[in-house]
Structure formats: C-alpha cells, structure tokens
C-alpha cells in the first residue's frame, strides 16, 4: 500500500511539473471502451478527469482570457487501439447553432469541435473536425469508418463523443508515459462574438488553431484510480483561481453600486429591472465573502458580471434623469 501511494505521488508530481510548462492532460487507460453514443454518464467515463477552462483565441483581460458565456469541457481515455474523447460544449441558444451540411469541407464554418493530434516521431499533425450535427471531416481520413463520432444537442449544451483509432493518427499506438501534442478547439460562428473561437491550450491569434508551438500535451497513463479527483482539481486550478479573482474584483464594486441605486431611489418596483440588478450585486458580494465559494455559482456570477456594470450604469443614469425632470 505504501509503495502504491508513493507511485501515485510520483506520477502526480511529474504531471504537475509538466503542466506548469505546458497545459497537460493525463489520458488514462480505460477499463472498458465506451459506446459512441454521446452519453456522458456512461460507466466508462466515471473515473476519467474532466478538463475545462478553454481560452478565447487572442483574448485579452479587457474581456476575458477564458470563455465565460460558453465554456467547454472534455474527458479523454485510451485503449490498445484507439483514443476516446467526449466533449461538453455549453450552449444557451441551440436553435441558433450553425450546422453546415453541403459537404465535409464546410464543417469548420459551423458550430464544431476541432481536434489536432501530433504524435511522437510524426512529420506533422492530423486534424479532425465534427460539427453539432455530427458531420465529420479530416485532413487525412475521409473514408467512412476510419474514425467514429456522435453529436447530441439538448437545451443547455451539445455533446460530442469520438473514437479515433491510433492507426488513423500514427504509425504505432503510444506506450504508457508517452506524450503527444494535442489541441482541442471550438468554433462558435453564431454567438457570442468575442468567444467565437476557443481552445484548451492558449494559442497565438495570428496562427489560430494551428499554433503547434503552444499545443497542449496528452500523457498516456495507466488506469485511473483514486488520484483522478486530485488530477481534475489540478486541471481546474488556474481556471478556478481566475474565476475567484474575477468574482472578488466584481465584489469590490458592489457597495458602490448599492449606494448609487439608493441615490437614484431604485428599484421603483419589486422584481423590476432595478431590483434584479441590485440582487445580482448582492449575490456577488455574498458569494465572494465565502471562504470556499461554490464554483458553479461563481462561474454563473462571473457570467452575469460580463455586462453588469454597463446595465447598472444605464439604469441608474435613466433613473437620475427621471428624477431631474420630475423635480
């Protein structure tokens, strides 16, 4: 037992050290191959760590380095002959998604996930793409059956599940401990405008999704065990720190806006626009005051805070003008 604990510690230490240099995902050997049906609650994915925190391509602190309105999540695992990936793409307006269907070459013109694999000793990478309607494209494997994908859409997200045989990516399967350069990226040509292209590794805008120098890394590892929860926490650490920092920054403005709303004598009606804005500021302040705020609520408040200041300023300005002309 002590030897096993020591080995887990060594693996995690190596994983964290590599992650500090390049965004890295521990791709574990799957106990069983999942069905390619787009169902994320399948037992095969149970102990596989989930990664998130997709960056906006060329994003800046003026808006956000991370996507806030529509974030993306993924899990990955492997067997002797294939790598499996399941992606959850947040989507609050599925009816507005674009699914081009005039042929494979139009896949990336719609809402889609793009994947890039650059195996060891390979001359270049393999690029694949699947859109929200399940239309598939690859720069090297267009023949049916070379790889599999299934896309499903509901009211809050669309899910993509893939099985990609190693034969479609490299001359031979990876060995445990082997590392491949990987990029998982997302196109959203509909909305929001500032988040239309996102990726798990942070890439240079001028090079787009093909910025190989900054690709992330998959480490092919043995079966997932008790360390998977620790791995997932490490995968999320920087993203969660960013969200907490953004929440605290918003909270420093809550008192100022509370006073401004009082001065403008708002709200004028319970449940009205002013009341809703005040309630949001109050929720932000209360959540930020907690020692360990819930991350789902934190992300929701950060999303609400994207244009909260502008909405509040506009509303307070209108109320002040109303008071001026009424008096």
Protein Blocks (a to p, Z undefined) as FASTA:
>chain_A
ZZmmmmmmmmmmmmmmmmmmpccddddddfbdcddehpakbfklmmgccdehiacehiaf
klomcdfklccdddddddfkbccdddddddfblmlpccdfkbjklmmmmccdddddddeh
iabdcdddddfkopacdfklmbghkaccdddddfkbccddddddfklmmmbdcdehiacd
dddddddfkbcfklmbccfbdcdfklmmmlmklpccddddddddfklmmmmmmmmmmmmm
mmmmmmmmmmmmmmmmmmmmmmnopafbehiaklmmmmmmmmmmmmmmpmbacfklmmmm
mmmmmmmmmmmmmmmmmmmmmmmmmZZ
